């Protein structure tokens, strides 16, 4: 999946926010999700994960595990946003 096709799967407000950023593909994530690095001069470095089909449940579980660990005081990367986008299955930023 290329960066522009990935953007087209996202909700309109995400598309707007990411339209000015440099979006670079990264190797596939451990969950099998498609992974992109988001570089924007006006924001810290972020990553976009998109889970489709069989990778969507694994990504959803990754988000839940991270949130569970964070609630217990373990330092993990924060999920800024996550959404069940209808075409993408699930997307996380």
ABEGO torsion letter per residue (X at the ends): XBAAAAAAABBAAAAAAAAABBBBBBBBBAAGBBBBBBBBAABBBBBBBBBBEAAAAAAAAAAAAAAAAAAAGBBBBBBABBBBBAAAGBBBX
